[in-house]
Amino acid sequence: MDHNEKRIDQEDCHEDILGSGILTLTNKRVVFDKTHGRIIDFSKKFGETVIDISLKQINDVWKEGMFIKKICISTNDGNVEKTYKFGVFSNGKWLKSIQKAIMDHNS
């Protein structure tokens, strides 16, 4: 992270295609780091960063699900539009946090 970048929210979650990892929202971007864990000693280690989206690249953000709650992010990377769906504990809180971060970043 940059010296002027601040973490807003972070949660252990699951992305539909990429699997388990840590979702992090900062005042500049949304990042998803893969994790690798072992059940035998309950250890979990950060892996590679597989998603690093600037808040300016986010086209839309919404929530889905009643039992399996997801926060969904649509992004435009050049000519390719991608949608990511993260299973999180409180999708309403994530929705508000991301929308506020985008508004603050754009102003």
C-alpha positions as CSV (number, residue, x, y, z in Angstrom):
1,M,0.0,0.0,0.0
2,D,1.0,3.6,-0.6
3,H,1.9,5.8,2.3
4,N,-1.4,7.8,1.9
5,E,-3.5,4.7,1.3
6,K,-5.8,3.6,4.1
7,R,-7.5,0.3,4.7
8,I,-11.3,0.7,5.0
9,D,-12.5,-2.9,5.3
10,Q,-11.0,-6.4,5.0
11,E,-12.7,-9.8,5.2
12,D,-11.9,-13.5,4.6
13,C,-14.2,-14.5,1.7
14,H,-14.8,-16.6,-1.3
15,E,-14.9,-15.4,-4.9
16,D,-17.1,-17.6,-7.2
17,I,-14.4,-18.4,-9.7
18,L,-11.1,-17.7,-7.9
19,G,-11.9,-19.4,-4.6
20,S,-10.9,-18.4,-1.1
21,G,-9.0,-15.3,-0.2
22,I,-9.0,-11.9,1.6
23,L,-11.0,-9.0,0.2
24,T,-9.6,-5.6,1.0
25,L,-11.1,-2.2,0.4
26,T,-8.8,0.9,0.6
27,N,-9.5,4.5,-0.1
28,K,-7.9,3.9,-3.6
29,R,-8.7,0.3,-4.7
30,V,-10.2,-3.1,-4.1
31,V,-7.8,-6.0,-3.7
32,F,-8.3,-9.8,-3.5
33,D,-5.4,-11.9,-2.3
34,K,-5.6,-15.7,-2.5
35,T,-5.0,-17.6,0.7
36,H,-3.7,-21.1,1.4
37,G,-4.6,-22.8,4.6
38,R,-4.0,-26.0,6.4
39,I,-6.6,-27.6,8.6
40,I,-4.1,-29.7,10.6
41,D,-2.7,-26.6,12.4
42,F,-5.3,-24.0,11.4
43,S,-2.8,-21.8,9.6
44,K,-3.6,-19.5,6.8
45,K,-1.1,-17.7,4.6
46,F,-1.5,-14.9,2.0
47,G,-0.8,-16.0,-1.5
48,E,-0.7,-13.9,-4.7
49,T,-2.8,-10.8,-5.4
50,V,-5.1,-11.9,-8.1
51,I,-7.4,-8.8,-8.3
52,D,-6.3,-5.2,-7.9
53,I,-9.0,-2.8,-9.1
54,S,-8.7,1.0,-8.9
55,L,-11.9,2.6,-7.6
56,K,-12.0,4.5,-10.9
57,Q,-12.3,1.3,-12.9
58,I,-15.5,0.2,-11.0
59,N,-18.5,0.5,-13.2
60,D,-21.1,-0.9,-10.8
61,V,-21.4,-2.4,-7.4
62,W,-24.4,-4.3,-6.0
63,K,-25.4,-7.0,-3.5
64,E,-27.0,-10.4,-4.1
65,G,-28.4,-13.2,-2.1
66,M,-30.5,-13.7,1.0
67,F,-28.7,-16.8,2.5
68,I,-25.5,-16.7,0.6
69,K,-24.7,-13.0,0.6
70,K,-22.4,-11.6,-2.1
71,I,-21.0,-8.3,-3.0
72,C,-20.7,-7.9,-6.8
73,I,-18.3,-5.6,-8.6
74,S,-18.3,-4.9,-12.3
75,T,-15.2,-3.4,-13.7
76,N,-13.9,-2.3,-17.2
77,D,-10.3,-3.2,-17.8
78,G,-9.7,-1.7,-21.3
79,N,-12.2,-3.3,-23.6
80,V,-13.0,-6.3,-21.3
81,E,-15.8,-6.0,-18.8
82,K,-15.5,-8.4,-15.8
83,T,-17.8,-9.1,-12.9
84,Y,-16.6,-10.5,-9.6
85,K,-18.9,-12.0,-6.9
86,F,-17.5,-12.2,-3.4
87,G,-19.3,-14.2,-0.7
88,V,-19.1,-11.9,2.4
89,F,-20.7,-11.8,5.8
90,S,-22.5,-8.5,5.5
91,N,-23.0,-7.5,1.9
92,G,-25.0,-4.4,2.8
93,K,-22.0,-3.0,4.8
94,W,-19.6,-3.8,2.0
95,L,-22.0,-2.1,-0.5
96,K,-22.1,1.1,1.5
97,S,-18.4,1.1,2.2
98,I,-17.5,0.7,-1.5
99,Q,-20.0,3.3,-2.7
100,K,-18.7,5.8,-0.1
101,A,-15.1,5.0,-1.1
102,I,-15.8,5.6,-4.8
103,M,-17.6,8.9,-4.0
104,D,-14.8,10.1,-1.7
105,H,-12.1,9.1,-4.3
106,N,-13.9,10.9,-7.2
107,S,-14.4,14.1,-5.2
